[in-house]
């Protein structure tokens, strides 16, 4: 076996053994919150009624179950008003 063949074999063996070490790179932990911030943008766009009801709930200082109930009733009233307008 020639010297060139031995060097080529050694280089190939080195690449095969070193490849898994290079493939296992870990992402920095700081990127995780950025991914979480992008997730809400993927959700459906909120309707104007939903945004308006949220603003009203904020103004009243509602939280938790009270806020959820208020927003639900508010959206029903606004969709009912929109339906009444379409009927006329």
N, C-alpha and C positions, 0 to 999 in steps of 0.2 A: 504494500500500500504506500502510495506516495505521501509526501508531506502535505500537499495541497488537499488531498482527500481526507486526511486526518484532521486538518484545520476546519474543513467544511463540516465534517461530522461533529466536531466539538462545538462549532458555532450553532449548528442545528440543535444539538442536545441542550445547549445553554438557553436558546430561545424557547424551546419546549418546556423547560423546567422553570424559566423565569416568567412566562406568560401569565400563569395564574396569579402571581404576586402583583403584577401590574393591573390585572382585571379587577381586583378587589379594592376599588377605591371607595371610600365612604364619603357621603355628602356632608357638608358642614351642618351642624345643628341649627344654625341661624336661619337657614332656608325654610325650616318647617313652619314658622309663623307666617311667612310670606305666602306659602301655599294655602294656609287657612284663610288668609285675607282674600285670596282670589276666589275661593269657593263660593262666597255669597254672590259674586257677580254672575256665576253660572246659573243661579236660580231664576225662576220666571220673573219677568218685570212686574212690579206691583202696579195695580190700577190707581187711577187718580182718587177714587173713593177710598181705597185702602190707605193711601198716603194722607189724605185729609183726616180720616178717622184716627190715624196714628198721631197726627199733630194735635188733635183735640184731646186724646188720651194723655199726651205729654203735658198739655196745658193744665189738665186736671190733676196731674201727678199720680196717675193710676199705674199699678204694677201687678204682675201675677195674674191670678184668676179674674180679678176685677177688670183689669185692662183687656183681657181676652174677651170677656163677656161684653164689655162696652163696645169694643171694635166690631164684634160680631153683629150686635144690634144696630150699630151705626151703619155698617155696610148694607145690612138688610134694608134699612130705611132709605139709604141713598139709591139702592138698586130699585126699590119700590117707587121712589120718586121719578127715577129715570123711565121706568115702565109706564107710569101714569102720563108722563110727558109724551111718550111715543104713541100712546093710545089716542090722544086728543088730535 
